[in-house]
Amino acid sequence: MKKMLLAAVALGVLATPAFANLQLAQKYACVACHAVDKKIVGPAYKDVAKKYAGDKSAEAKLVAKVKAGGSGVWGPIPMPAHPQVSDADLKTLVKWVLSQK
C-alpha cells in the first residue's frame, strides 16, 4: 500500500505543468544552452525571469526573440532562431521561463 501511494505521488509530481514545460524545453533542446538556475551558454531561466519581472511586454518580446534568435542582450554569443517551434509551444515555454523564481 505504501509503495502504491509513493508511486501515485511521484506520478502526480511528474504530471505537473512545471515538469511538462521542462519537457518542452528538452524537446526543443533549449536545455543544451540554458538551465533553470545556472548559466550554461545562455542565461539561466531564473535570471531571465528576474530581468523581465514586472515588464508587461516581456512575454511578447521573448516569444519573438526565441522565434527569430538574436544576440547582445546576454552577451556576444547569439541564440539561434527556432522557427520550428509552434507559437503555442513558444508561449508556454516563455510563460514557464518567466515563472521561475
PEQUI-V202754 format. One record per pair of residues at least 12 apart in sequence whose C-alpha atoms are under 6 Angstrom apart, sorted by the first residue. I is the first residue (numbers start at 1). GAP is how many residues later the second one is. Records with the same first field share a line. If there is no record, write none. Layout:
I=GAP ; GAP
//
This chain:
45=52
46=54 ; 55
49=49 ; 51
63=27
67=14 ; 15 ; 16
68=13
69=12
//
